[in-house]
Amino acid sequence: MTTLFISDLHLDTERPAVTELFGTFMQAEAGRAEALYILGDLFEAWVGDDDPSETGAFVAARIREVADAGVPVFFIRGNRDFLVGDAFARRAGMRILPDPAVVMLYGKPAILMHGDLLCTGDVAYQAFRAQTRNPAWQAQFLAQPLAARLAFAAQARAASAAHQGGMKQNDKAQFETLTDVTPATVDATLAQFGIDTLIHGHTHRPAVHPLSVNDRACRRIVLGDWYHQGSVLRVEQDGMTLEAL
């Protein structure tokens, strides 16, 4: 049997081909897996479980089909869909995990994260993250009309794209540093948990990184995004493979 990991699909109505690819993946492969883990940014934006979008309904239906087939589906919130709540989770039949979470994979523990918590070099983003994860902020935001929340999300995406575009143009080295993990934070996380495997997404830099932490052999597996193609980590009893779909 195989346990599957995906992240950073960024599904929305403007990219129907990727949403279709997700549907195909769920029906053709996820339904036969031992478990499926979605490590955040399933959606390009999520402004509340009352969002009536066709994409949200399609995604919930595909996940529910897999769950109803007996495959447990687990989800960690990302920086784009941190407002996915219990109502959507119930509709989709999936379980929301904390970030970070520790799971057992064929007798060995692994740390699972979305990955944004590892990017501590981006101080401005970490401050924004702390603000938007505050329950009081979320309650106030979710109390606004849906149209206002959608407008806010669109404005935030545009501002983020403009900010990153400016960094790429003015200081590409700084952009690469700020949008990737901070090595010391990765080492500290692995040392804190005493576990040698860390799996995350967020940075859109798929790779398997061998590491040494306190003279202990470790590895950091980074999932790829789905902007132009799918990406999946397949874990089995005798090993793992990180592949593009």
N, C-alpha and C positions, 0 to 999 in steps of 0.2 A: 504493500500500500504506500501511497505518497501523500505527504502533507504539503500544501501549496501556500505560497506567500506572494501577495501582490501589493502594490501601493502606487500612489501618485497617478491615478487614472485621469483625474481632472475632468470628469464627465460633465458635459452640459449640452444644451440644445444646439450650440453652434458647431459641434463636432460629432455629427450623427454616425460617422463611420467608426469612430472609436467606441461609441456606445454599442454599436452593432457587434464589434469585435468582442467586447465584454460579454454580451449576450451569448455569442458563440462559445466563448471560453467557458462560461458557466454551464452551458448545456452539454458541451462535448467533453470537458475535462473535470471541472470542479465537482460535478455530480457523481464522479467515480472516485473522488479523493477520500482520504481518511479524515481530513479537516482542511478548512480554508481560513487563512488569516489575511485580513485587509488592513494594512498598516497606515491608514490615513490618506487624506486627499483623494478619496473616492470621487468626490464632486469638485468641480472648479470653484463652486461657492455653495454654501448652505446657510440660509437665513432663518431656519426654523422648520420644525416638522409639519407645519401647516402649509408649506410650499406645495402648490398643486401641480408642479411641472410634470410634463409627460416623462422627462428623463428620470425624475425621482420615482415615479410610479413604475417605470420599466425596470429600473435597478432593483427596487424593492421586490418586484414580482420574480425576477431571476434569482435573487438570493433566497427568497422563500421557497422556490422550487427545489433548490439544492438542499436547504435545511429540511424540507419535508421528505426528501429522499434519504434522510438519515445522516447527512454530512454536517457536523457542527461548523458554524461560521462565526468567526471572532473579528472584532473591529476595534482599532485604536483610532481615536480622533486625530485629524491632521490640522495644519494651520489654516486650511481652506474650509474644512467642514467640522470645526470644533463645536458647532451648535447642533450636530446630529444628536438627537435625544432618545429617550426611552420609547416614545411613541413610534418613531421610525424603526427603531430596533425591534419592537414587537411586530410591527407590520412586516418587516423583512425576515423575522425569525432568527436574528443574529444576537450575539452577546457582546456588549461593549466592555473592553478591558481597560485598566488604568494604563497610564504612560509614565514610567516604564512598567512592563509586566514580565514576569518570569514564567516560562512554560517548560514542560518536559517534552523532549522530542526523542522518542525511541530510547528512553532511559537516560538521556543527557539533558541538563538544563540549558536554556538559552534566554537571553534578555531580548525582549521585543520593544521597539520604540518607533514613533513616527520619525524622529530624527532631529526635529527643530530644537529640542532641548540641548542637543550636542553642539549647536552653533553659537557658542557663548561669546564669540568675537563680535557678533552683531549686537551690540548693547542696545541700540534703539529698538530692534525687533524684540529682544527679550523683555524690554519694558512694555511694549505693545502686547506681547503674549500674556504677560502677567495681568495686565489690565483686562483683557478680553476673556480671561479664564475666571475672573472674579464673579462669583454667583450674583452679586448685586448688579454688576454691569450687564450681565447676560439677562437678568430679569427685566431690567429697564429697556434693553434693546428689544427683547422679544415682545414687550408690551406695545411696541410701535406698530402701526399698520404695515401689512405685508409690502405695499408699494414703497414705503419709506425704507424698509430694510433692504429691499432689492436695489434701490437707488444707492444706498450706502455701500453695499457690496460692490456695485459697479464702479463707484468712485474710488473705493479702496483698491480694487484691482488696477484701475488706470494709474493711480498714484504709485503703486508698487512697480508697475511696468516702467513708468517714467523714471523712477528712482534707480532701478536696476539698469535701465538703458543709459542713464547718465553716468553711472559708475563704470559700465563697460567702456564707454567712450573716453572718459577722463582718466580712469585708473583701473585698467583691467586686472592688474595684480591684486588690488584691494578687493575688487569684485569677487575674484576667485577665492580669496581668503574668507571674506565675510559670508559668502553663500555656501561654504563647505564647513564640515565639522572642525572643532578645535581639538587637536590631538590630545592635549592635556586633559580635556573633559572626557574624551573617550577612555583614556587610561584610567582616570579617576572612577568612571562608571563601572568599568570592568573590575577594578580593584574593590570597589564598594560591595559589589555583589559576589565577588569571588567566583565568577562564572567565566568560562573561556570563549563563549560565543555570543556575539551581539548582532542582531538583525534589525535593519532600519531602512527607511526610505528618505524622502524629503529633498535630498541634495541633487537628485537626478543624475548621479554619477555611478552607474552600476559597476560593481567590482567586488572581489573578495580580497580583503587586506589581511595578510598575516601580521601579527603583532606580538611583542613580548612585554608583559606587564608583571613587574615584580618577579622577573625570571620565570614567568609562566607563559607558555605558548598559548596565544589567543588568536581569534580571528574576528573581523568585522565584515559582515556581508551587507552590501548596499544594493537595494532593489532599484530597478530602473523605472522611468516614467512611461506613460502611454501616450505621449503627445504625437508621436509619429509611428509607433509600433507598440505592441504589448511587451511586457517583461514579467517573468515569473521565476521564483525560486522553488525548485522541487526538492524536497527533503525526504530521503528514504532511510531505511535501517542501515544501509551500507555507505551512505554518503549524500552529497547534495550537488545540484547543478543549477547555475544561474543562466537563464536563457532568454533570448528575444523570441517573441511569438511570430 
